[in-house]
Amino acid sequence: MTRQWSKREIQIVSVIESTVGMVGDLQAIAGKAMPEIPSLDNPLLEATPESQRKLA
């Protein structure tokens, strides 16, 4: 069960990182025309050890 949750956590972190990257790209293209997304401005998620290992 722990292994399954670990896989899910990695998938969730990947989706969140991809979403944040996509929003950043859209903001770069659309500029001020794109509305702010308040939930992405808050540091709700901290880097997990798994995501830090992927970046290293």
Secondary structure as UniProt FT lines:
FT   HELIX           2..30
FT   HELIX           31..33
FT   HELIX           38..41
FT   HELIX           49..55
//
